[in-house]
Amino acid sequence: MMNIPWDQPATLIDLDGKTPVVGLLLECVMHFSLFKPFAKEQSRILLTQPVFREGRKTRT
């Protein structure tokens, strides 16, 4: 299991077209937790900095 620090830069996007949240991972997770189930299905949290994972290529 990967441990990603809460202060890692991240972006929360909503595929429904709402304004993205750009901030720290903690802020994005807090906003995501407030979404209703149908909105969670349409949302993604993207890490701004790539994270190296053993055995996988990092896409930038």
Helices and strands as residue ranges (DSSP letters): E 9-14, E 21-24, H 25-34, H 37-41, E 43-47
